Amino acid sequence: VYLLINIAFLLVMSATALAGTDTPASEVATILFGTMGGKLVSIGILISVFGTINGYIMTRMRIPYAMALVNKLPFSKWFATLSNKSRIPYNSGIFILLISVIMMLVGGFNTLTDMLVFVIWIFYTMTFLAVFILRKREPDLIRPYKVPLYPFIPITSLIGGAFIVLNTLFTQPLLTLCRIGLTGLGLPIYFKMRHKHTNVKVGN
């Protein structure tokens, strides 16, 4: 879908013009359907963004809550606290709010999206690689869904993902190290909680 949308944009505007605008969808719609069409598309985008943010607000606070229920976070009891009236995990919501505020203070919208896209593609690439690893380690595992055209699609995805990650690493080395550093802040917590659960298992 994203590919088709970008192709449609390029058929209407040049790559240079698209790179120089902050509202490509609105400008393309204005060219195709006039001023009113551009405004309607902008309104539709705002509604879509509002719905997405609403979904994120409702679901993201429940991620630390769900982890706390199985004691996968420090201070799990605090994160697992629910409101008596609304049954909302408000402590987890406060935690997500604080992280969001810190991220907003780090930089502008473009900085945040650049950081997010790079980190997401690291995990996408690891997922593509995991397809081959799991096929080799567990060949007899029951798989309700199988990747079509294997191994062509996973290989293509792996190459594409590796290109995005490495290209970002070489073109923006300082920012990339900051992104990796921020993502790596969770590793000490992960190893601490993993060690804690390992000790409990051995003790039992």
C-alpha positions as CSV (number, residue, x, y, z in Angstrom):
1,V,0.0,0.0,0.0
2,Y,2.8,2.4,0.9
3,L,4.6,1.6,-2.3
4,L,1.5,2.3,-4.4
5,I,0.8,5.6,-2.6
6,N,4.4,6.7,-3.2
7,I,4.1,5.7,-6.9
8,A,0.9,7.7,-7.2
9,F,2.6,10.8,-5.6
10,L,5.5,10.5,-8.0
11,L,3.1,10.4,-10.9
12,V,1.7,13.7,-9.9
13,M,4.7,15.6,-8.4
14,S,8.4,15.3,-8.9
15,A,10.7,13.8,-6.3
16,T,12.3,17.2,-5.7
17,A,8.9,18.8,-5.1
18,L,7.8,16.0,-2.8
19,A,11.0,16.3,-0.8
20,G,10.4,20.0,-0.3
21,T,6.9,19.8,1.2
22,D,5.7,18.8,4.6
23,T,2.2,17.9,3.4
24,P,2.7,15.7,0.2
25,A,-0.7,14.0,0.4
26,S,-2.6,17.4,0.7
27,E,-0.6,19.0,-2.2
28,V,-1.2,16.0,-4.4
29,A,-4.9,16.0,-3.6
30,T,-5.0,19.8,-4.3
31,I,-3.4,19.2,-7.8
32,L,-5.8,16.4,-8.6
33,F,-9.1,17.6,-7.0
34,G,-8.6,21.3,-6.4
35,T,-8.4,23.3,-3.1
36,M,-11.5,21.6,-1.6
37,G,-10.1,18.2,-2.4
38,G,-6.8,19.1,-0.6
39,K,-8.7,20.2,2.5
40,L,-10.8,17.1,2.6
41,V,-7.8,14.9,2.4
42,S,-6.1,16.9,5.2
43,I,-9.2,16.4,7.3
44,G,-9.2,12.7,6.6
45,I,-5.5,12.5,7.6
46,L,-6.2,14.3,10.9
47,I,-9.1,12.0,11.7
48,S,-6.9,9.0,10.9
49,V,-4.0,10.3,13.1
50,F,-6.5,11.0,15.9
51,G,-7.8,7.5,15.8
52,T,-4.2,6.1,15.7
53,I,-3.2,8.2,18.7
54,N,-6.3,7.1,20.6
55,G,-5.5,3.5,20.0
56,Y,-1.9,4.0,21.1
57,I,-3.0,5.7,24.3
58,M,-5.4,2.9,25.2
59,T,-3.0,0.1,24.4
60,R,0.5,1.3,25.2
61,M,-0.1,1.8,28.9
62,R,-1.2,-1.8,29.0
63,I,2.2,-3.1,27.8
64,P,4.0,-2.4,31.1
65,Y,0.9,-3.4,32.9
66,A,0.8,-6.8,31.2
67,M,4.5,-7.3,31.8
68,A,4.0,-6.4,35.5
69,L,1.3,-9.1,35.9
70,V,4.0,-11.8,35.1
71,N,6.7,-9.9,37.1
72,K,8.8,-9.0,34.1
73,L,9.4,-5.4,35.3
74,P,11.1,-3.9,38.3
75,F,8.4,-2.5,40.7
76,S,5.8,-4.8,39.1
77,K,3.4,-4.3,41.9
78,W,3.3,-0.5,41.2
79,F,2.9,-1.0,37.4
80,A,0.1,-3.5,37.9
81,T,-2.0,-1.2,40.0
82,L,-5.5,-0.6,38.6
83,S,-7.9,2.3,39.2
84,N,-10.7,1.1,41.4
85,K,-13.3,3.1,39.4
86,S,-12.2,2.8,35.8
87,R,-9.9,-0.3,36.0
88,I,-7.3,1.6,34.1
89,P,-3.6,0.9,34.8
90,Y,-2.9,4.5,35.7
91,N,0.6,4.0,37.0
92,S,1.6,2.5,33.7
93,G,-0.1,5.4,32.0
94,I,1.9,7.9,34.0
95,F,5.1,6.0,33.1
96,I,4.3,6.1,29.4
97,L,3.4,9.8,29.7
98,L,6.7,10.6,31.3
99,I,8.6,8.7,28.5
100,S,6.5,10.6,25.9
101,V,7.4,14.0,27.5
102,I,11.1,13.1,27.6
103,M,11.0,12.1,23.9
104,M,9.3,15.4,23.0
105,L,12.1,17.3,24.7
106,V,14.8,15.3,22.9
107,G,14.0,16.9,19.5
108,G,11.4,17.7,16.9
109,F,9.1,15.5,15.0
110,N,11.6,14.5,12.3
111,T,14.2,13.6,14.9
112,L,11.7,11.3,16.7
113,T,10.5,9.6,13.5
114,D,14.1,9.1,12.3
115,M,15.0,7.5,15.6
116,L,11.9,5.3,15.6
117,V,12.2,4.1,12.0
118,F,15.8,3.1,12.5
119,V,15.1,1.2,15.7
120,I,12.1,-0.5,14.2
121,W,14.1,-1.6,11.1
122,I,16.7,-3.2,13.4
123,F,14.0,-5.4,14.8
124,Y,12.4,-6.0,11.4
125,T,15.7,-7.2,10.1
126,M,16.2,-9.5,13.1
127,T,12.7,-10.9,12.5
128,F,13.6,-11.7,8.9
129,L,16.8,-13.4,10.0
130,A,14.9,-15.4,12.6
131,V,12.8,-17.0,9.8
132,F,15.9,-18.8,8.5
133,I,17.2,-19.6,12.0
134,L,13.9,-21.2,13.1
135,R,13.6,-23.1,9.9
136,K,17.0,-24.7,10.6
137,R,16.7,-25.2,14.4
138,E,13.1,-26.5,14.4
139,P,12.4,-28.0,11.0
140,D,9.5,-30.1,12.3
141,L,7.7,-27.3,14.1
142,I,4.1,-27.0,13.2
143,R,3.6,-23.7,11.2
144,P,0.0,-22.7,10.5
145,Y,1.4,-19.9,8.3
146,K,4.3,-20.4,5.9
147,V,6.1,-17.6,4.0
148,P,5.2,-17.8,0.3
149,L,8.1,-18.1,-2.2
150,Y,10.5,-19.1,0.5
151,P,13.4,-18.3,0.6
152,F,13.1,-15.5,-2.0
153,I,10.9,-13.2,0.0
154,P,12.7,-13.5,3.3
155,I,16.1,-13.0,1.6
156,T,14.8,-9.9,-0.2
157,S,13.4,-8.5,3.0
158,L,16.6,-9.3,4.9
159,I,18.8,-7.5,2.3
160,G,16.4,-4.5,2.2
161,G,16.3,-4.3,6.0
162,A,20.1,-4.6,6.3
163,F,20.6,-1.9,3.7
164,I,18.3,0.5,5.5
165,V,20.1,-0.1,8.9
166,L,23.6,0.1,7.5
167,N,22.9,3.1,5.3
168,T,21.6,5.0,8.3
169,L,24.6,3.9,10.3
170,F,27.0,5.3,7.8
171,T,25.1,8.4,6.8
172,Q,24.1,9.5,10.4
173,P,26.7,7.8,12.6
174,L,26.3,10.1,15.7
175,L,22.5,10.0,15.7
176,T,22.6,6.2,15.0
177,L,24.8,5.7,18.1
178,C,22.3,7.7,20.2
179,R,19.4,5.6,18.9
180,I,21.2,2.4,19.7
181,G,22.2,3.8,23.1
182,L,18.6,4.7,24.0
183,T,17.3,1.3,22.9
184,G,20.1,-0.4,24.8
185,L,19.0,1.3,28.1
186,G,16.4,-1.5,28.5
187,L,19.1,-4.3,28.4
188,P,20.2,-4.0,32.0
189,I,16.6,-4.3,33.1
190,Y,16.1,-7.3,30.8
191,F,19.2,-9.1,32.1
192,K,18.3,-8.3,35.7
193,M,14.8,-9.6,35.5
194,R,16.0,-12.7,33.5
195,H,18.6,-13.5,36.2
196,K,15.9,-13.0,38.9
197,H,13.5,-15.5,37.2
198,T,16.3,-17.9,36.5
199,N,17.2,-18.0,40.2
200,V,13.6,-18.5,41.2
201,K,13.3,-21.4,38.8
202,V,16.5,-23.1,40.1
203,G,15.4,-22.6,43.7
204,N,12.0,-24.3,43.0
